[in-house]
Amino acid sequence: MSKNEKFARQRRRATKTRMRIREQGKPRLSVFRSNSHIYAQVIDDRQGHTLAAASSLDKEVASEVERGGNVDAARKVGETVAARAKEAGVAEVAFDRGGYKFHGRVKALADGARENGLNF
């Protein structure tokens, strides 16, 4: 399987997931994962606005973790985005894993968000 086919499959999985999430009518917790960092944002698709965001590049997260691309950083990003979402008045979201498998860093981010009171 070539690299382009691999990305095309991931894009297809992500698109299918987003279409199911939009039907729920809740804000979505979207995850993007690179080799060196992880990013999360709570998006209101009706208005097209980002309600809360966090990444391993944020100063408060980066000061507490050694590297931005590991499970510890992902858990901290999940905790941070949950706290910011609660400040914005969001308690329940739909989890958009972005076509990634639900394990490792993606699972750690979800667990960190759930531990800090975000429901999904």
Stockholm file with secondary structure:
# STOCKHOLM 1.0

chainA/1-120         MSKNEKFARQRRRATKTRMRIREQGKPRLSVFRSNSHIYAQVIDDRQGHTLAAASSLDKEVASEVERGGNVDAARKVGETVAARAKEAGVAEVAFDRGGYKFHGRVKALADGARENGLNF
#=GR chainA/1-120 SS CCHHHHHHHHHHHHHHHHHHHHHHTSCEEEEEECSSCEEEEEEETTTTEEEEEEETTSHHHHTTCSCSSSHHHHHHHHHHHHHHHHHTTCCBCEEECTTCCSSTHHHHHHHHHHHTTCBC
#=GC SS_cons         CCHHHHHHHHHHHHHHHHHHHHHHTSCEEEEEECSSCEEEEEEETTTTEEEEEEETTSHHHHTTCSCSSSHHHHHHHHHHHHHHHHHTTCCBCEEECTTCCSSTHHHHHHHHHHHTTCBC
//
